[in-house]
Amino acid sequence: MMGGYGMGYGAGLLGIFYMLVPLLIIGLIIYWAVRAAVQSGGVQQKTGHMGAIEIAEERYARGEISDEELNTIRSNLKKK
């Protein structure tokens, strides 16, 4: 009836497919970029304990706390 032109009702399903493919590709690119940034260290992944140990070591280096206090802080944080 259409004279051989067009795809009739099948274009609706194919149109949805052609719309979802670019969205899927964009989603995969975003996922890959975020994953690469996290693995390369672009996004900081520090735990609270490591940050606290580093702060204690800096305080020790400045002379604010003694060697005993530093060791106590380290042992307390490693328990948690």
MARDRENPA-421613 format. One record per residue: y, z, x of N, C-alpha, C, O, CB in turn; residue number from 1; chain; residue in one letter. Coordinates in pm, 1 decimal, always signed. Each point is the difference from the previous one (the first is absolute). Last residue first. Glycine has a CB too. Example, Ala and Ser with C-alpha at 12.3 -4.5 7.8 and 13.67 -1.06 7.14 Angstrom:
<n_y:-225.0; n_z:+708.0; n_x:+1285.0; ca_y:+119.0; ca_z:+6.0; ca_x:+82.0; c_y:+109.0; c_z:+73.0; c_x:-77.0; o_y:+110.8; o_z:+16.9; o_x:+50.9; cb_y:-173.6; cb_z:-231.4; cb_x:+67.5; seq:2; mol:A; type:S>
<n_y:-509.2; n_z:+207.5; n_x:-89.4; ca_y:+119.0; ca_z:+0.0; ca_x:-89.0; c_y:+120.0; c_z:+0.0; c_x:+90.0; o_y:-1.9; o_z:+66.5; o_x:+103.6; cb_y:-115.4; cb_z:+58.1; cb_x:-292.8; seq:1; mol:A; type:A>
***
This chain:
<n_y:+2.8; n_z:+6535.9; n_x:+4056.3; ca_y:+31.0; ca_z:-51.9; ca_x:-133.8; c_y:-48.5; c_z:-138.9; c_x:-18.8; o_y:+18.3; o_z:-57.8; o_x:-107.2; cb_y:+176.7; cb_z:+201.1; cb_x:+100.0; seq:80; mol:A; type:K>
<n_y:-225.3; n_z:+96.6; n_x:+425.6; ca_y:-87.8; ca_z:+63.2; ca_x:-98.6; c_y:+16.9; c_z:-63.9; c_x:-137.0; o_y:-95.2; o_z:-5.1; o_x:-77.9; cb_y:+106.4; cb_z:+219.2; cb_x:+206.5; seq:79; mol:A; type:K>
<n_y:+269.7; n_z:-328.0; n_x:+238.9; ca_y:-129.4; ca_z:-68.5; ca_x:+7.2; c_y:-100.2; c_z:+58.5; c_x:-98.4; o_y:-94.9; o_z:-68.0; o_x:-38.9; cb_y:+139.0; cb_z:+17.4; cb_x:+278.7; seq:78; mol:A; type:K>
<n_y:+386.7; n_z:+246.5; n_x:-189.4; ca_y:+9.6; ca_z:-129.9; ca_x:-66.0; c_y:-132.4; c_z:-75.2; c_x:+3.3; o_y:-30.2; o_z:-75.6; o_x:-92.4; cb_y:+271.1; cb_z:+67.0; cb_x:+154.1; seq:77; mol:A; type:L>
<n_y:-204.3; n_z:+428.5; n_x:+160.5; ca_y:+18.7; ca_z:+18.3; ca_x:-144.8; c_y:+2.8; c_z:-133.6; c_x:-73.3; o_y:-56.2; o_z:-12.2; o_x:-108.8; cb_y:+183.0; cb_z:+222.7; cb_x:+154.4; seq:76; mol:A; type:N>
<n_y:-144.3; n_z:-212.0; n_x:+427.7; ca_y:-127.4; ca_z:+45.7; ca_x:-57.6; c_y:+11.1; c_z:+20.2; c_x:-151.0; o_y:-93.9; o_z:-30.9; o_x:-73.3; cb_y:+37.7; cb_z:+141.6; cb_x:+291.2; seq:75; mol:A; type:S>
<n_y:+451.1; n_z:-234.0; n_x:+19.1; ca_y:-101.8; ca_z:-105.8; ca_x:+6.0; c_y:-129.8; c_z:+43.9; c_x:-67.3; o_y:-56.4; o_z:-73.8; o_x:-80.7; cb_y:+158.5; cb_z:-9.4; cb_x:+294.0; seq:74; mol:A; type:R>
<n_y:+238.3; n_z:+405.5; n_x:-165.2; ca_y:+37.2; ca_z:-101.6; ca_x:-99.5; c_y:-105.1; c_z:-110.3; c_x:-3.3; o_y:-43.5; o_z:-40.7; o_x:-107.8; cb_y:+288.6; cb_z:+91.2; cb_x:+142.5; seq:73; mol:A; type:I>
<n_y:-293.0; n_z:+273.8; n_x:+296.7; ca_y:-25.8; ca_z:+58.1; ca_x:-132.4; c_y:+30.2; c_z:-101.7; c_x:-109.6; o_y:-77.2; o_z:-15.1; o_x:-94.7; cb_y:+131.6; cb_z:+244.5; cb_x:+183.3; seq:72; mol:A; type:T>
<n_y:+53.7; n_z:-344.3; n_x:+353.8; ca_y:-145.5; ca_z:-0.7; ca_x:-20.0; c_y:-38.1; c_z:+57.3; c_x:-135.8; o_y:-93.6; o_z:-48.5; o_x:-63.6; cb_y:+62.5; cb_z:+70.5; cb_x:+310.2; seq:71; mol:A; type:N>
<n_y:+484.7; n_z:-4.3; n_x:-123.7; ca_y:-41.5; ca_z:-139.2; ca_x:-17.1; c_y:-150.1; c_z:-8.1; c_x:-27.2; o_y:-43.3; o_z:-71.8; o_x:-90.1; cb_y:+229.7; cb_z:-3.2; cb_x:+241.9; seq:70; mol:A; type:L>
<n_y:-5.7; n_z:+493.6; n_x:-44.5; ca_y:+40.8; ca_z:-41.1; ca_x:-135.2; c_y:-43.3; c_z:-144.2; c_x:-27.2; o_y:-44.9; o_z:-31.9; o_x:-110.1; cb_y:+241.9; cb_z:+190.1; cb_x:+119.8; seq:69; mol:A; type:E>
<n_y:-267.2; n_z:+11.4; n_x:+423.4; ca_y:-88.3; ca_z:+66.5; ca_x:-96.4; c_y:+32.1; c_z:-42.6; c_x:-142.8; o_y:-90.3; o_z:-24.9; o_x:-79.9; cb_y:+70.0; cb_z:+219.9; cb_x:+235.6; seq:68; mol:A; type:E>
<n_y:+301.9; n_z:-341.8; n_x:+192.8; ca_y:-129.1; ca_z:-67.2; ca_x:+7.3; c_y:-98.0; c_z:+59.4; c_x:-101.4; o_y:-76.0; o_z:-73.3; o_x:-63.2; cb_y:+116.5; cb_z:+24.2; cb_x:+306.7; seq:67; mol:A; type:D>
<n_y:+471.5; n_z:+108.8; n_x:-373.4; ca_y:-80.6; ca_z:+23.4; ca_x:+120.7; c_y:-130.7; c_z:-79.3; c_x:-7.2; o_y:-32.2; o_z:-61.8; o_x:-101.4; cb_y:+133.0; cb_z:+292.5; cb_x:+125.9; seq:66; mol:A; type:S>
<n_y:+393.5; n_z:-371.2; n_x:-248.3; ca_y:-119.0; ca_z:+81.3; ca_x:-25.1; c_y:-80.8; c_z:+11.3; c_x:+129.2; o_y:+12.7; o_z:-82.3; o_x:+90.6; cb_y:-18.6; cb_z:+9.5; cb_x:-334.3; seq:65; mol:A; type:I>
<n_y:+422.6; n_z:-148.1; n_x:+253.5; ca_y:+23.1; ca_z:+82.9; ca_x:-118.0; c_y:-119.1; c_z:+89.6; c_x:-32.2; o_y:+16.9; o_z:+107.7; o_x:-57.0; cb_y:+133.6; cb_z:-284.8; cb_x:-30.1; seq:64; mol:A; type:E>
<n_y:-64.2; n_z:-180.5; n_x:+438.9; ca_y:-2.6; ca_z:+141.2; ca_x:+36.3; c_y:+22.1; c_z:+94.0; c_x:-116.4; o_y:+26.0; o_z:+118.5; o_x:+20.7; cb_y:+54.0; cb_z:-185.9; cb_x:+198.7; seq:63; mol:A; type:G>
<n_y:-130.4; n_z:-430.0; n_x:-188.4; ca_y:+138.6; ca_z:+48.5; ca_x:+6.1; c_y:+6.6; c_z:+147.8; c_x:+37.6; o_y:+108.4; o_z:+53.2; o_x:+23.8; cb_y:-45.2; cb_z:-223.2; cb_x:-195.6; seq:62; mol:A; type:R>
<n_y:-484.5; n_z:-36.4; n_x:+114.7; ca_y:+66.9; ca_z:-70.9; ca_x:+109.2; c_y:+144.9; c_z:+45.9; c_x:+15.2; o_y:+52.8; o_z:+3.5; o_x:+111.2; cb_y:-202.6; cb_z:-200.9; cb_x:-150.5; seq:61; mol:A; type:A>
<n_y:-100.9; n_z:+360.0; n_x:-324.4; ca_y:-50.6; ca_z:+57.7; ca_x:+124.7; c_y:+70.6; c_z:-64.2; c_x:+120.2; o_y:+36.2; o_z:+68.8; o_x:+95.4; cb_y:-260.9; cb_z:-23.8; cb_x:-204.9; seq:60; mol:A; type:Y>
<n_y:+313.0; n_z:-222.6; n_x:-313.6; ca_y:+62.0; ca_z:+133.1; ca_x:+11.9; c_y:-44.0; c_z:+68.6; c_x:+128.8; o_y:+79.7; o_z:+68.2; o_x:+64.5; cb_y:-71.7; cb_z:-48.6; cb_x:-315.1; seq:59; mol:A; type:R>
<n_y:-212.0; n_z:-426.8; n_x:+147.8; ca_y:+141.1; ca_z:-21.9; ca_x:+35.1; c_y:+72.5; c_z:+133.5; c_x:+16.1; o_y:+79.8; o_z:+17.0; o_x:+92.1; cb_y:-82.0; cb_z:-236.7; cb_x:-216.0; seq:58; mol:A; type:E>
<n_y:-438.2; n_z:+232.8; n_x:-28.7; ca_y:+2.9; ca_z:-39.9; ca_x:+141.0; c_y:+142.8; c_z:-26.1; c_x:+47.5; o_y:+35.5; o_z:+32.5; o_x:+113.3; cb_y:-264.4; cb_z:-131.5; cb_x:-139.1; seq:57; mol:A; type:E>
<n_y:+159.2; n_z:+193.0; n_x:-430.2; ca_y:-24.7; ca_z:+120.0; ca_x:+80.8; c_y:+4.3; c_z:-33.1; c_x:+149.1; o_y:+53.0; o_z:+77.6; o_x:+79.5; cb_y:-193.5; cb_z:+17.9; cb_x:-265.1; seq:56; mol:A; type:A>
<n_y:+172.9; n_z:-452.5; n_x:-114.9; ca_y:+121.5; ca_z:+82.2; ca_x:-6.8; c_y:-16.2; c_z:+124.8; c_x:+85.4; o_y:+91.9; o_z:+38.8; o_x:+72.0; cb_y:-43.7; cb_z:-124.6; cb_x:-303.6; seq:55; mol:A; type:I>
<n_y:-423.5; n_z:-189.2; n_x:+182.2; ca_y:+101.8; ca_z:-65.3; ca_x:+83.5; c_y:+129.9; c_z:+80.3; c_x:+1.2; o_y:+64.0; o_z:+13.0; o_x:+104.3; cb_y:-166.7; cb_z:-236.3; cb_x:-155.7; seq:54; mol:A; type:E>
<n_y:-238.6; n_z:+365.2; n_x:-234.0; ca_y:-37.8; ca_z:+24.0; ca_x:+139.4; c_y:+102.7; c_z:-61.4; c_x:+94.1; o_y:+37.6; o_z:+60.6; o_x:+100.4; cb_y:-280.4; cb_z:-56.7; cb_x:-165.2; seq:53; mol:A; type:I>
<n_y:+294.2; n_z:-85.5; n_x:-392.8; ca_y:+29.4; ca_z:+140.3; ca_x:+30.3; c_y:-34.9; c_z:+33.5; c_x:+144.7; o_y:+72.5; o_z:+74.4; o_x:+66.0; cb_y:-114.3; cb_z:-15.4; cb_x:-306.0; seq:52; mol:A; type:A>
<n_y:-66.3; n_z:-486.4; n_x:+73.2; ca_y:+144.5; ca_z:+14.6; ca_x:+9.8; c_y:+38.5; c_z:+141.6; c_x:+37.7; o_y:+92.1; o_z:+20.6; o_x:+79.1; cb_y:-64.4; cb_z:-201.0; cb_x:-247.6; seq:51; mol:A; type:G>
<n_y:-474.8; n_z:+92.1; n_x:+79.8; ca_y:+39.0; ca_z:-59.7; ca_x:+127.5; c_y:+150.9; c_z:+9.9; c_x:+18.7; o_y:+47.2; o_z:+24.2; o_x:+111.1; cb_y:-243.7; cb_z:-181.3; cb_x:-122.2; seq:50; mol:A; type:M>
<n_y:+20.3; n_z:+307.8; n_x:-399.6; ca_y:-41.7; ca_z:+86.3; ca_x:+110.2; c_y:+43.3; c_z:-57.2; c_x:+134.4; o_y:+47.3; o_z:+74.4; o_x:+85.8; cb_y:-242.0; cb_z:+2.4; cb_x:-222.4; seq:49; mol:A; type:H>
<n_y:+260.7; n_z:-320.0; n_x:-269.9; ca_y:+94.2; ca_z:+110.0; ca_x:+14.2; c_y:-33.6; c_z:+89.3; c_x:+117.2; o_y:+89.8; o_z:+55.6; o_x:+63.0; cb_y:-52.4; cb_z:-63.5; cb_x:-306.0; seq:48; mol:A; type:G>
<n_y:-177.8; n_z:-502.0; n_x:+269.3; ca_y:-33.0; ca_z:+110.8; ca_x:-88.4; c_y:+102.4; c_z:+109.2; c_x:+22.5; o_y:+69.1; o_z:+0.3; o_x:+101.9; cb_y:-316.3; cb_z:-57.1; cb_x:-99.7; seq:47; mol:A; type:T>
<n_y:+318.8; n_z:-484.2; n_x:+58.8; ca_y:-14.6; ca_z:+130.2; ca_x:+63.6; c_y:-42.6; c_z:+101.6; c_x:-104.1; o_y:+41.8; o_z:-3.4; o_x:-115.7; cb_y:+132.1; cb_z:-54.5; cb_x:+288.5; seq:46; mol:A; type:K>
<n_y:-73.9; n_z:-470.1; n_x:-122.0; ca_y:-107.7; ca_z:+71.5; ca_x:-67.6; c_y:-24.3; c_z:+131.4; c_x:+72.1; o_y:-100.8; o_z:+15.1; o_x:+69.1; cb_y:-4.9; cb_z:-231.8; cb_x:-146.3; seq:45; mol:A; type:Q>
<n_y:+499.0; n_z:-212.6; n_x:+26.0; ca_y:-45.7; ca_z:+121.8; ca_x:+65.8; c_y:-107.3; c_z:+68.1; c_x:-83.7; o_y:+16.2; o_z:+18.5; o_x:-120.7; cb_y:+208.7; cb_z:+9.2; cb_x:+229.1; seq:44; mol:A; type:Q>
<n_y:-112.7; n_z:-556.2; n_x:-69.6; ca_y:+21.0; ca_z:+108.5; ca_x:-94.5; c_y:-59.9; c_z:+124.9; c_x:+63.4; o_y:-116.7; o_z:+0.6; o_x:+39.0; cb_y:+112.0; cb_z:-156.5; cb_x:-243.6; seq:43; mol:A; type:V>
<n_y:-29.0; n_z:-213.4; n_x:+456.9; ca_y:+132.0; ca_z:-25.5; ca_x:-55.3; c_y:+39.1; c_z:+104.7; c_x:-102.3; o_y:+118.2; o_z:+27.9; o_x:-20.0; cb_y:-152.4; cb_z:-269.7; cb_x:+59.9; seq:42; mol:A; type:G>
<n_y:-388.1; n_z:+177.7; n_x:+214.9; ca_y:+86.5; ca_z:+114.4; ca_x:+26.3; c_y:+141.5; c_z:-22.7; c_x:-50.3; o_y:+88.7; o_z:+80.6; o_x:+28.4; cb_y:-227.5; cb_z:-27.6; cb_x:+169.8; seq:41; mol:A; type:G>
<n_y:-265.3; n_z:-335.0; n_x:-245.4; ca_y:+70.1; ca_z:-20.1; ca_x:+126.9; c_y:+91.4; c_z:+116.7; c_x:+34.1; o_y:+57.0; o_z:+3.7; o_x:+109.0; cb_y:-67.8; cb_z:-248.5; cb_x:-147.8; seq:40; mol:A; type:S>
<n_y:-240.4; n_z:+229.0; n_x:-373.0; ca_y:-92.4; ca_z:+4.5; ca_x:+112.9; c_y:+70.7; c_z:-13.9; c_x:+133.6; o_y:-46.9; o_z:+54.4; o_x:+99.9; cb_y:-127.2; cb_z:-148.9; cb_x:-247.2; seq:39; mol:A; type:Q>
<n_y:+424.2; n_z:+59.2; n_x:-257.4; ca_y:-55.9; ca_z:+134.9; ca_x:+11.4; c_y:-89.3; c_z:+10.0; c_x:+123.2; o_y:+7.0; o_z:+98.7; o_x:+73.2; cb_y:+2.6; cb_z:-71.7; cb_x:-323.4; seq:38; mol:A; type:V>
<n_y:+170.0; n_z:-447.8; n_x:+139.7; ca_y:+106.9; ca_z:+91.0; ca_x:+42.2; c_y:-53.0; c_z:+141.3; c_x:+20.2; o_y:+39.8; o_z:+68.3; o_x:+94.3; cb_y:+126.7; cb_z:-208.7; cb_x:-217.7; seq:37; mol:A; type:A>
<n_y:-456.6; n_z:-190.8; n_x:-49.8; ca_y:+28.9; ca_z:-25.9; ca_x:+141.1; c_y:+107.3; c_z:+95.0; c_x:+51.6; o_y:-8.0; o_z:+46.1; o_x:+113.8; cb_y:-55.0; cb_z:-286.8; cb_x:-145.3; seq:36; mol:A; type:A>
<n_y:-40.1; n_z:+257.0; n_x:-428.6; ca_y:-114.0; ca_z:+48.3; ca_x:+79.2; c_y:+24.9; c_z:-19.5; c_x:+149.1; o_y:-31.6; o_z:+88.5; o_x:+79.5; cb_y:-122.4; cb_z:-141.6; cb_x:-270.2; seq:35; mol:A; type:R>
<n_y:+466.8; n_z:-126.5; n_x:-109.2; ca_y:+6.0; ca_z:+146.7; ca_x:-2.3; c_y:-111.9; c_z:+58.2; c_x:+85.8; o_y:+22.7; o_z:+93.9; o_x:+76.3; cb_y:+79.0; cb_z:-98.8; cb_x:-307.5; seq:34; mol:A; type:V>
<n_y:-98.6; n_z:-462.1; n_x:+176.5; ca_y:+117.8; ca_z:+43.2; ca_x:+75.8; c_y:+9.1; c_z:+152.2; c_x:+6.2; o_y:+29.0; o_z:+55.9; o_x:+105.8; cb_y:+89.5; cb_z:-265.7; cb_x:-174.5; seq:33; mol:A; type:A>
<n_y:-460.5; n_z:+9.6; n_x:-196.3; ca_y:-24.6; ca_z:-22.0; ca_x:+142.5; c_y:+116.3; c_z:+51.3; c_x:+84.0; o_y:-22.0; o_z:+61.7; o_x:+104.2; cb_y:-117.8; cb_z:-261.8; cb_x:-160.2; seq:32; mol:A; type:W>
<n_y:+188.4; n_z:+206.7; n_x:-413.5; ca_y:-102.9; ca_z:+95.8; ca_x:+42.4; c_y:-24.7; c_z:-11.0; c_x:+150.5; o_y:-7.2; o_z:+101.5; o_x:+69.1; cb_y:-100.0; cb_z:-114.2; cb_x:-297.2; seq:31; mol:A; type:Y>
<n_y:+391.8; n_z:-305.4; n_x:+36.0; ca_y:+64.6; ca_z:+132.2; ca_x:+2.0; c_y:-98.9; c_z:+106.0; c_x:+47.4; o_y:+35.0; o_z:+85.5; o_x:+81.5; cb_y:+118.8; cb_z:-154.7; cb_x:-269.5; seq:30; mol:A; type:I>
<n_y:-324.5; n_z:-361.3; n_x:+126.1; ca_y:+94.0; ca_z:+0.0; ca_x:+112.9; c_y:+68.3; c_z:+135.7; c_x:+11.4; o_y:+13.6; o_z:+53.0; o_x:+110.3; cb_y:+24.0; cb_z:-300.8; cb_x:-138.2; seq:29; mol:A; type:I>
<n_y:-316.7; n_z:+175.1; n_x:-343.4; ca_y:-78.4; ca_z:+12.9; ca_x:+123.0; c_y:+89.4; c_z:+2.9; c_x:+123.7; o_y:-27.6; o_z:+73.9; o_x:+94.5; cb_y:-161.9; cb_z:-191.8; cb_x:-207.1; seq:28; mol:A; type:L>
<n_y:+393.0; n_z:+38.4; n_x:-307.3; ca_y:-52.5; ca_z:+136.4; ca_x:+7.1; c_y:-80.1; c_z:+23.9; c_x:+126.8; o_y:+12.5; o_z:+105.6; o_x:+62.0; cb_y:-18.7; cb_z:-100.5; cb_x:-309.5; seq:27; mol:A; type:G>
<n_y:+155.1; n_z:-441.5; n_x:+157.5; ca_y:+114.2; ca_z:+86.0; ca_x:+35.1; c_y:-45.9; c_z:+145.3; c_x:+12.8; o_y:+41.2; o_z:+70.3; o_x:+92.4; cb_y:+117.6; cb_z:-227.5; cb_x:-211.9; seq:26; mol:A; type:I>
<n_y:-478.4; n_z:-149.1; n_x:-33.9; ca_y:+33.0; ca_z:-27.1; ca_x:+140.7; c_y:+115.3; c_z:+88.4; c_x:+45.8; o_y:-5.4; o_z:+55.9; o_x:+109.6; cb_y:-73.8; cb_z:-293.1; cb_x:-135.6; seq:25; mol:A; type:I>
<n_y:-37.4; n_z:+252.5; n_x:-428.4; ca_y:-105.5; ca_z:+59.7; ca_x:+81.1; c_y:+28.8; c_z:-19.1; c_x:+148.7; o_y:-19.1; o_z:+92.5; o_x:+79.0; cb_y:-146.0; cb_z:-134.2; cb_x:-263.7; seq:24; mol:A; type:L>
<n_y:+447.8; n_z:-171.1; n_x:-118.8; ca_y:+20.5; ca_z:+144.6; ca_x:-6.7; c_y:-103.6; c_z:+73.5; c_x:+83.8; o_y:+32.6; o_z:+98.0; o_x:+67.1; cb_y:+65.3; cb_z:-123.2; cb_x:-296.0; seq:23; mol:A; type:L>
<n_y:-140.3; n_z:-445.5; n_x:+181.4; ca_y:+111.6; ca_z:+38.2; ca_x:+88.4; c_y:+28.8; c_z:+150.2; c_x:-2.1; o_y:+35.5; o_z:+57.3; o_x:+103.0; cb_y:+61.4; cb_z:-283.3; cb_x:-140.8; seq:22; mol:A; type:P>
<n_y:-445.5; n_z:+78.1; n_x:-255.4; ca_y:-31.6; ca_z:-25.4; ca_x:+141.0; c_y:+118.0; c_z:+33.4; c_x:+91.4; o_y:-20.1; o_z:+72.4; o_x:+97.4; cb_y:-138.6; cb_z:-252.0; cb_x:-169.5; seq:21; mol:A; type:V>
<n_y:+192.0; n_z:+195.3; n_x:-412.3; ca_y:-58.3; ca_z:+117.8; ca_x:+63.1; c_y:-29.1; c_z:-20.2; c_x:+148.2; o_y:+7.0; o_z:+95.6; o_x:+77.3; cb_y:-104.3; cb_z:-37.3; cb_x:-296.7; seq:20; mol:A; type:L>
<n_y:+262.7; n_z:-414.3; n_x:-58.0; ca_y:+102.0; ca_z:+103.5; ca_x:+9.2; c_y:-54.2; c_z:+122.2; c_x:+75.3; o_y:+74.2; o_z:+63.8; o_x:+74.7; cb_y:+28.3; cb_z:-145.6; cb_x:-290.7; seq:19; mol:A; type:M>
<n_y:-385.7; n_z:-284.5; n_x:+118.0; ca_y:+98.5; ca_z:-42.0; ca_x:+99.9; c_y:+115.4; c_z:+99.6; c_x:+12.5; o_y:+69.6; o_z:+0.0; o_x:+101.6; cb_y:-130.5; cb_z:-237.3; cb_x:-149.4; seq:18; mol:A; type:Y>
<n_y:-268.6; n_z:+317.7; n_x:-283.9; ca_y:-62.6; ca_z:+4.2; ca_x:+132.0; c_y:+101.1; c_z:-35.4; c_x:+108.6; o_y:+8.1; o_z:+68.6; o_x:+101.9; cb_y:-229.2; cb_z:-129.1; cb_x:-204.6; seq:17; mol:A; type:F>
<n_y:+355.8; n_z:+13.7; n_x:-340.9; ca_y:-10.1; ca_z:+142.2; ca_x:+34.4; c_y:-59.9; c_z:+14.9; c_x:+139.3; o_y:+46.3; o_z:+81.6; o_x:+79.7; cb_y:-72.1; cb_z:-20.0; cb_x:-323.6; seq:16; mol:A; type:I>
<n_y:+37.8; n_z:-492.2; n_x:+69.1; ca_y:+135.1; ca_z:+46.4; ca_x:+32.2; c_y:+1.4; c_z:+146.9; c_x:+38.6; o_y:+71.4; o_z:+39.8; o_x:+92.0; cb_y:+20.2; cb_z:-209.6; cb_x:-248.5; seq:15; mol:A; type:G>
<n_y:-487.2; n_z:-25.7; n_x:-2.8; ca_y:+26.3; ca_z:-43.8; ca_x:+136.7; c_y:+138.9; c_z:+43.8; c_x:+44.2; o_y:+21.1; o_z:+31.3; o_x:+117.2; cb_y:-174.1; cb_z:-227.5; cb_x:-149.8; seq:14; mol:A; type:L>
<n_y:+32.8; n_z:+277.3; n_x:-411.2; ca_y:-82.7; ca_z:+81.3; ca_x:+89.0; c_y:+24.7; c_z:-35.7; c_x:+145.8; o_y:+7.0; o_z:+88.3; o_x:+85.5; cb_y:-179.6; cb_z:-70.4; cb_x:-265.1; seq:13; mol:A; type:L>
<n_y:+398.0; n_z:-277.3; n_x:-139.9; ca_y:+39.6; ca_z:+139.4; ca_x:-13.3; c_y:-78.2; c_z:+90.3; c_x:+93.3; o_y:+58.7; o_z:+84.5; o_x:+67.6; cb_y:+1.6; cb_z:-128.9; cb_x:-303.2; seq:12; mol:A; type:G>
<n_y:-157.8; n_z:-422.0; n_x:+185.8; ca_y:+111.4; ca_z:+27.2; ca_x:+90.9; c_y:+43.4; c_z:+145.8; c_x:-7.7; o_y:+50.8; o_z:+54.1; o_x:+98.3; cb_y:+24.0; cb_z:-291.2; cb_x:-122.7; seq:11; mol:A; type:A>
<n_y:-411.4; n_z:+28.6; n_x:-263.4; ca_y:-47.3; ca_z:+53.6; ca_x:+127.0; c_y:+111.7; c_z:+36.3; c_x:+95.6; o_y:-21.9; o_z:+79.2; o_x:+91.6; cb_y:-180.1; cb_z:-213.9; cb_x:-121.9; seq:10; mol:A; type:G>
<n_y:+249.4; n_z:-92.3; n_x:-403.9; ca_y:+1.4; ca_z:+145.8; ca_x:-4.5; c_y:-45.2; c_z:+64.2; c_x:+130.9; o_y:+28.0; o_z:+117.7; o_x:+22.8; cb_y:-70.6; cb_z:-133.9; cb_x:-266.0; seq:9; mol:A; type:Y>
<n_y:+207.5; n_z:-476.0; n_x:+299.9; ca_y:-33.5; ca_z:+61.2; ca_x:-126.9; c_y:+7.3; c_z:+151.5; c_x:+7.2; o_y:+91.0; o_z:+54.4; o_x:+62.6; cb_y:-235.8; cb_z:-249.0; cb_x:-113.6; seq:8; mol:A; type:G>
<n_y:+261.0; n_z:-142.0; n_x:+389.9; ca_y:-126.8; ca_z:+70.0; ca_x:+12.5; c_y:-39.1; c_z:+70.1; c_x:-129.9; o_y:-101.7; o_z:+69.3; o_x:-4.1; cb_y:+148.0; cb_z:-38.7; cb_x:+247.2; seq:7; mol:A; type:M>
<n_y:+260.8; n_z:-505.0; n_x:-96.5; ca_y:+2.7; ca_z:+144.0; ca_x:-24.3; c_y:-139.6; c_z:+60.3; c_x:+6.6; o_y:-99.8; o_z:-70.5; o_x:+15.2; cb_y:+302.2; cb_z:+39.6; cb_x:-157.3; seq:6; mol:A; type:G>
<n_y:-186.5; n_z:-478.1; n_x:+20.3; ca_y:+101.1; ca_z:+74.2; ca_x:+75.7; c_y:-7.7; c_z:+148.2; c_x:-34.1; o_y:-30.6; o_z:+37.5; o_x:-113.2; cb_y:+180.0; cb_z:-240.3; cb_x:+118.2; seq:5; mol:A; type:Y>
<n_y:-407.1; n_z:-163.3; n_x:-207.8; ca_y:-42.6; ca_z:+20.6; ca_x:+137.6; c_y:+99.8; c_z:+77.4; c_x:+84.0; o_y:-20.9; o_z:+17.9; o_x:+119.9; cb_y:-105.0; cb_z:-226.4; cb_x:-139.9; seq:4; mol:A; type:G>
<n_y:+168.2; n_z:+113.2; n_x:-457.1; ca_y:+16.5; ca_z:-121.7; ca_x:+76.4; c_y:-37.5; c_z:+18.4; c_x:+146.5; o_y:+43.4; o_z:-78.6; o_x:+84.2; cb_y:+135.8; cb_z:+12.0; cb_x:-241.6; seq:3; mol:A; type:G>
<n_y:-211.2; n_z:+377.9; n_x:-222.5; ca_y:+118.6; ca_z:+12.1; ca_x:+82.4; c_y:+19.2; c_z:-122.9; c_x:+87.4; o_y:+93.8; o_z:-4.7; o_x:+79.5; cb_y:-121.2; cb_z:+252.1; cb_x:-81.1; seq:2; mol:A; type:M>
<n_y:-344.8; n_z:-191.0; n_x:-296.4; ca_y:+119.5; ca_z:+0.0; ca_x:-80.0; c_y:+126.1; c_z:+0.0; c_x:+84.5; o_y:+105.1; o_z:-47.2; o_x:-43.5; cb_y:-231.5; cb_z:+164.8; cb_x:-132.1; seq:1; mol:A; type:M>
***
